[in-house]
Amino acid sequence: MVQTIKFVYVVLLFISLLLVTNALKCDTDDDCPKSNTPSVPYTWRCYKNTCQFLKDGTLEAVVPK
């Protein structure tokens, strides 16, 4: 019974992640959500037509060094 509940939970989690990532399509930075925490050095930016949470002024979270 517990294994069935865990399985359903994991399936719902993955489905919700897919829906969220598909919902964050963009053409410009204005299409992305606005960050409400000014102390955090990351903002939502449009990169390759998807909204991504990137460090200000860089593509650090996307491009590996």
Phi and psi in degrees as a GROMACS rama.xvg file:
@    title "Ramachandran Plot"
@    xaxis  label "Phi"
@    yaxis  label "Psi"
@TYPE xy
-64.7692  -39.2897  VAL-2
-64.1682  -35.9769  GLN-3
-65.6675  -43.1661  THR-4
-63.9483  -42.4997  ILE-5
-62.4597  -41.5563  LYS-6
-62.8438  -46.0807  PHE-7
-62.4086  -41.2964  VAL-8
-60.3291  -45.9237  TYR-9
-65.5957  -41.5614  VAL-10
-62.7581  -45.3898  VAL-11
-63.3575  -37.6984  LEU-12
-61.8412  -47.1712  LEU-13
-66.6423  -38.4413  PHE-14
-63.579  -43.3334  ILE-15
-65.8821  -37.0177  SER-16
-63.75  -39.6545  LEU-17
-65.666  -39.6417  LEU-18
-66.5249  -38.7619  LEU-19
-67.6195  -44.61  VAL-20
-67.2589  -32.9421  THR-21
-73.5064  -24.9553  ASN-22
-79.4608  -13.3943  ALA-23
-98.5608  40.6911  LEU-24
-80.5553  147.278  LYS-25
-151.517  162.102  CYS-26
-112.971  -33.2063  ASP-27
-136.641  171.081  THR-28
-62.8058  -25.8267  ASP-29
-68.3587  -19.4553  ASP-30
-79.0025  -14.7949  ASP-31
-86.407  158.203  CYS-32
-64.0164  155.14  PRO-33
-93.6448  138.285  LYS-34
-81.8856  134.451  SER-35
-97.6572  4.87011  ASN-36
-117.45  94.7885  THR-37
-69.0339  -17.6353  PRO-38
-78.1796  -16.7031  SER-39
-85.1132  130.008  VAL-40
-79.6589  20.7327  PRO-41
-117.376  144.411  TYR-42
-138.517  162.534  THR-43
-78.3886  126.719  TRP-44
-131.211  150.815  ARG-45
-85.5868  117.976  CYS-46
-134.813  117.611  TYR-47
55.3662  43.964  LYS-48
63.7855  22.792  ASN-49
-135.47  145.883  THR-50
-78.1931  129.108  CYS-51
-134.11  148.129  GLN-52
-87.5174  97.9623  PHE-53
-113.305  154.076  LEU-54
-67.1648  139.583  LYS-55
-55.0443  127.949  ASP-56
80.1078  -0.581612  GLY-57
-136.749  173.643  THR-58
-112.788  34.854  LEU-59
-58.0114  -38.1537  GLU-60
-75.3283  -14.6425  ALA-61
-105.292  -47.1238  VAL-62
-96.2548  117.22  VAL-63
-70.7876  149.839  PRO-64
